[in-house]
């Protein structure tokens, strides 16, 4: 989940890489009849996700059954799935002229930056030739300025994961729908004891998601900068987000303080799986971990609740959505085959891994859940009924392509919010300063 802070490439560097690249082959219908092709090619795929996370050894054999003429050379760019490290190496590989065919990018900001820098080839002609109606095919969009430069990889949606034993001890039911106010009440009721042995109701990490909780599942304008390039700070949803964080961390003390999180470099997995925190707002990558891993066996049953609503009358199921972006490198020597792999991966490939959710609308939800749970060491510790309810009713909000300077805007916002959570300035000052600081970033980039 670490975010890349920006491109290492300059326009000149990228220009020098792409100047010698020929135009892509004329698109032809590609997703059917792949096995009939005889030309043997090897694709260089650059990704930030390891074998442990992605299960490439499950994915590739299934691909070869349909496309025996295409071999795939997977290049993992990071250690321990560190996206920040991987994106640096990806940019350096492009700048140095390394052969690449398919690239995976970890977040929307990085995707926009690299698409605008010319790293990715548009896929619209290929999709049209295949008769793909994007909006009916995928839950999450990758459209940027009217074109598609990538297809969605893993779908990461958010929910609340709860320790069933702690819920039962407090006499609390598994929520089927709830608001952030109700979440905070649960957090208070789940808090027990004092000192080193204290059990906290919840845990908030120091990611931006935990200081934009009521904003990021808004149907529109769910980022810190609006689609027309204005600060999206001085509004009720951002104010509520900060009030939530302050309430649980500083007022109710039903979560570790922000000061503890950053000074002790706390790990969110440890806080939940050790039983220090009874529940945690988190993402779907944690499903397999709730079923137990080699390093962290599951010692208690986890249940799942929907992402809380901003207000009671909001529609049910609205949740933050993130995706990986997989696209064809604009300098690929095998653009047709690179598209074939990208398209197959975004549909059948993710399902073959059996450990993640897919954006493909034709994917079987129950099979995905079964696959994710069975990969764990303790699958019986995942309450499948509550998980099926949450994922079956979830409605990922539309992913909007952010401006290229979003990382800078996020850092400015976080810097001001830290002062608020560390009791160095009040809420109104925080809102005012954050809005001004983000406006400065916008002015600089414009």
Secondary structure, 3 states (H helix, E strand, C coil): CCCCCCCCCCHHHHHHHHHCCCCCCCCCCCCCCHHHCCCCEEEEEEECCCHHHHCHHHHHHHHHHHCCCEEEEEEECCCCCCHHHHHHHHHHHHHCCCCCCEEEECCHHHHHHHHHCCCECCCHHHHHHCCCCHHHHECCCCEECCEECCEEEEEEEEEEEEEHHHHHHHCCCCCCCCEHHHHHHHHHHCCECCHHHCEEEECCCCCHHHHCCCCCCCCCCCCCECCCCCECCCCHHHHHHHHHHHHHHHHCCCCCCHHHHHHCCCCHHHHHHCCCEEEEEEECCHHHHHCCCCCCCCCCCEEEECCCECCCCCCCCEECEEEEEEEEECCCCCHHHHHHHHHHHHHHHHHHHCCCCECECCCCHHHHHHHHHHCCCCHHHECHHHHHHHHHHCEECCCCCCCCCHHHHHHHHHHHHHHHHCCCCCHHHHHHHHHHHHHHHHHHHC
